[in-house]
Amino acid sequence: MGQLSALPVLYVVDHEAVSLDVLLADLSRRFGSGFTVRGETSSEAALVALQEMAATDVSVALLLVDDADADLLAQAHELHPRAKRVLLVDRDYSSSSPAVQAMALGRADYHIVRPWADDEMMYGPMSDYLFSWIREQEPNFELFRIVAADGDSRVLQLRDVMTRFGMPFAIYPVDGEAGRGLLHEAGLDASRLPVVVRYDGHTIIDPSLPDLARAIGVNVTNDVDTCEVAIVGAGPAGLTAAVYAASEGLDTVMLEEEVSGGQASTSPLIRNYPGFPHGVNGGVLMERTCEQAWLMGAHIVFAQQAVALERQGEQRVVHLRDGTELRARAVVLATGIEWRRLGVPRLEALVGSGVFYGAAVGESRAMADQDVFIVGAGNSAGQAAQHLAKHARTVTLLVRGESLAKSMSTYLIRAVESTPNVVVRNHTEVVDGSGAGSLESLTLADRASGAVAEVAADAMFIMIGGEPHTRWLPDDIARDAQGYLITGRDVLDQPATPWTYQREPLTLETSMPGVFAAGDVRQGSIKRVASAVGEGATVVRMVHEHLRAYELDPAVRAG
Ligand SMILES: Cc1cc2nc3c(=O)[nH]c(=O)nc-3n(C[C@H](O)[C@H](O)[C@H](O)COP(=O)(O)OP(=O)(O)OC[C@H]3O[C@@H](n4cnc5c(N)ncnc54)[C@H](O)[C@@H]3O)c2cc1C
């Protein structure tokens, strides 16, 4: 093989010699000025070469491996964890394609299909993948520097806020030289932490969420008294409603109690959002949607919780945490739900790459011959176990309590118990996990004996329930037993909140006319990003309908 150089390497493994030669020639022509292009036809020889490169600190930017040996990507990843992993596969659209499993389990970052009809199909994506590698190598300009004590739980929130607003930042331990230097420059000691230092020297000590949002430069006070539509919650449903409402000329205000993005922005990789075959970072997707809503003309207020809602004749009044109020002719409630989180940092970092919150049906084929775990003991966990067991080698249900009997229906318990490849582990808690790029192992604690064991794991589905954000709403907005908002014709079946309005409730309308619900907070919602986005877009159509009826018919106005 050729001479090693200081240039990063683009390494190709194609088990067909003719195809490899063509690829190496083409890739060298296109990327040879910035990368050394090398390759092999055998997995064994490739591994030896990759080992040599790792031993001599040669940086590998990208591995392009054909599907004759998809496992090679995993081995190569251990040697070159920062290299982008691209699988070269046939375009057969079959569910047994190696690409399906590799992507689902986070064992490949991208795929390229062959044959490629034109250069754009091959070299366009390759440029993007290489560019994303280059971007990751460049040191970030730090707009914010955070000095914190080791293990300070506030760091998690600071990290979350910075990430959600796309702010480059770095954390400096207070006992390190750089951390001490930053405090010294700011004239502070370590008695109150964390300290956040902005690029211009502005310093905030132990910041609250509004302090932080203000330092980032976003709006945290509402200076608008009235609007046509008030949207509460800036997750996928609320943000999409804001994009559509503002773009269709409605005077729109959106209130968010934290920062934008909702649950979706806590997922490092959303794999099922249409149009992103390699997945999309939830924070990035939401940040872009937020920018779009803003540029369409929505007025967005962060760190401002809606604490009450009331109907005053034709107006709907939203009361804010800071004591101010916002009057609107229609309100969209897109406040979502709070899933219980596992709270294990190393596993949270692998969400989307072997670790999943919620239902498993869509991923079940990709779990063929894998060892899969489900955390939870409810009916949804039981149903997921049944689905996954059709394809996975083993499915282990991890149950905190003594048994499934308290939380799962008897018919499902029977089904689970009679499926040979499903195992139930009672009084078991997930306390840690690991994986380089994708999940590899879980650490399980037996709550009865105290024993702790590490087990190999290919995927874990977390199904431990959640609660909708609806406690703040008045009693005349009907909810089901779990707190989800009832909408559409179902409103007519609620004796406690009789519907007396001039027209029938619209599909996404709650029992308070002119107040709508979209996304996870709605009874019967699908609990997916795309469905929340769909409801966010749909609800605006109904807001228009409500406002039009209001304009045309004085009887409706009298409501
Ligand atoms: C870790 C994780 C991974 C996920 N992965 C996927 C995935 O891969 N694919 C997928 O399709 N789905 C995924 N989901 C589910 C998906 O994110 C949700 O279905 C979706 O975000 C719901 O959108 P929403 O707008 O209805 O609500 P949410 O995203 O919950 O947003 C609601 C917003 O309202 C705000 N809010 C609440 N109460 C108030 C109030 N009183 N005043 C002001 N603001 C308020 C909240 O702060 C929040 O920002 C995942 C969820 C989690 C938690």
The ligand as a Tripos MOL2 file, in Angstrom:
@<TRIPOS>MOLECULE
LIG
   53    58     1     0     0
SMALL
NO_CHARGES

@<TRIPOS>ATOM
      1 C1        -35.3860   11.2420   24.6190 C.3       1 LIG1
      2 C2        -36.5100   11.2560   23.6310 C.ar      1 LIG1
      3 C3        -36.2880   10.7400   22.3560 C.ar      1 LIG1
      4 C4        -37.3200   10.7590   21.4260 C.ar      1 LIG1
      5 N1        -37.0610   10.2510   20.1920 N.ar      1 LIG1
      6 C5        -38.0190   10.3030   19.2500 C.ar      1 LIG1
      7 C6        -37.7580    9.8220   17.9510 C.ar      1 LIG1
      8 O1        -36.6670    9.3470   17.6620 O.2       1 LIG1
      9 N2        -38.7390    9.9230   17.0390 N.ar      1 LIG1
     10 C7        -39.9690   10.4540   17.3170 C.ar      1 LIG1
     11 O2        -40.8020   10.5450   16.4130 O.2       1 LIG1
     12 N3        -40.2520   10.8930   18.5570 N.ar      1 LIG1
     13 C8        -39.3180   10.8270   19.5230 C.ar      1 LIG1
     14 N4        -39.5990   11.2700   20.7770 N.ar      1 LIG1
     15 C9        -40.9570   11.7860   21.0620 C.3       1 LIG1
     16 C10       -41.1010   13.2240   20.5280 C.3       1 LIG1
     17 O3        -39.9910   13.9950   20.9120 O.3       1 LIG1
     18 C11       -42.3930   13.8380   21.0410 C.3       1 LIG1
     19 O4        -43.4750   13.0630   20.5810 O.3       1 LIG1
     20 C12       -42.5620   15.2880   20.5530 C.3       1 LIG1
     21 O5        -41.4990   16.1120   21.0070 O.3       1 LIG1
     22 C13       -43.8890   15.8800   21.0380 C.3       1 LIG1
     23 O6        -43.9520   17.2140   20.6590 O.3       1 LIG1
     24 P1        -44.9170   18.2720   21.3760 P.3       1 LIG1
     25 O7        -44.6330   19.5690   20.7200 O.co2     1 LIG1
     26 O8        -46.2860   17.7550   21.3710 O.co2     1 LIG1
     27 O9        -44.4720   18.3110   22.8910 O.3       1 LIG1
     28 P2        -43.0730   18.5310   23.6230 P.3       1 LIG1
     29 O10       -41.9480   18.1460   22.7520 O.co2     1 LIG1
     30 O11       -43.2090   17.8440   24.9310 O.co2     1 LIG1
     31 O12       -42.9840   20.1130   23.8360 O.3       1 LIG1
     32 C14       -43.8110   20.7710   24.7550 C.3       1 LIG1
     33 C15       -43.1880   22.1010   25.1450 C.3       1 LIG1
     34 O13       -44.1130   22.8350   25.9510 O.3       1 LIG1
     35 C16       -43.4360   23.4690   27.0090 C.3       1 LIG1
     36 N5        -44.3970   23.7350   28.0950 N.ar      1 LIG1
     37 C17       -45.0300   22.8310   28.8740 C.ar      1 LIG1
     38 N6        -45.8690   23.4490   29.7390 N.ar      1 LIG1
     39 C18       -45.7580   24.7740   29.5020 C.ar      1 LIG1
     40 C19       -46.3600   25.9320   30.0800 C.ar      1 LIG1
     41 N7        -47.2650   25.8420   31.0620 N.pl3     1 LIG1
     42 N8        -46.0000   27.1510   29.6090 N.ar      1 LIG1
     43 C20       -45.0980   27.2720   28.5960 C.ar      1 LIG1
     44 N9        -44.4950   26.2030   28.0260 N.ar      1 LIG1
     45 C21       -44.8170   24.9660   28.4550 C.ar      1 LIG1
     46 C22       -42.3510   22.4660   27.3850 C.3       1 LIG1
     47 O14       -41.2860   23.1100   28.0760 O.3       1 LIG1
     48 C23       -41.9410   21.9530   26.0090 C.3       1 LIG1
     49 O15       -40.9030   22.7170   25.4500 O.3       1 LIG1
     50 C24       -38.5970   11.2710   21.7540 C.ar      1 LIG1
     51 C25       -38.8240   11.7860   23.0350 C.ar      1 LIG1
     52 C26       -37.7920   11.7680   23.9710 C.ar      1 LIG1
     53 C27       -38.0550   12.3110   25.3540 C.3       1 LIG1
@<TRIPOS>BOND
     1     1     2 1
     2     2     3 ar
     3     2    52 ar
     4     3     4 ar
     5     4     5 ar
     6     4    50 ar
     7     5     6 ar
     8     6     7 ar
     9     6    13 1
    10     7     8 2
    11     7     9 ar
    12     9    10 ar
    13    10    11 2
    14    10    12 ar
    15    12    13 ar
    16    13    14 ar
    17    14    15 1
    18    14    50 ar
    19    15    16 1
    20    16    17 1
    21    16    18 1
    22    18    19 1
    23    18    20 1
    24    20    21 1
    25    20    22 1
    26    22    23 1
    27    23    24 1
    28    24    25 2
    29    24    26 1
    30    24    27 1
    31    27    28 1
    32    28    29 2
    33    28    30 1
    34    28    31 1
    35    31    32 1
    36    32    33 1
    37    33    34 1
    38    33    48 1
    39    34    35 1
    40    35    36 1
    41    35    46 1
    42    36    37 ar
    43    36    45 ar
    44    37    38 ar
    45    38    39 ar
    46    39    40 ar
    47    39    45 ar
    48    40    41 1
    49    40    42 ar
    50    42    43 ar
    51    43    44 ar
    52    44    45 ar
    53    46    47 1
    54    46    48 1
    55    48    49 1
    56    50    51 ar
    57    51    52 ar
    58    52    53 1
@<TRIPOS>SUBSTRUCTURE
     1 LIG1         1 GROUP 0 **** ****
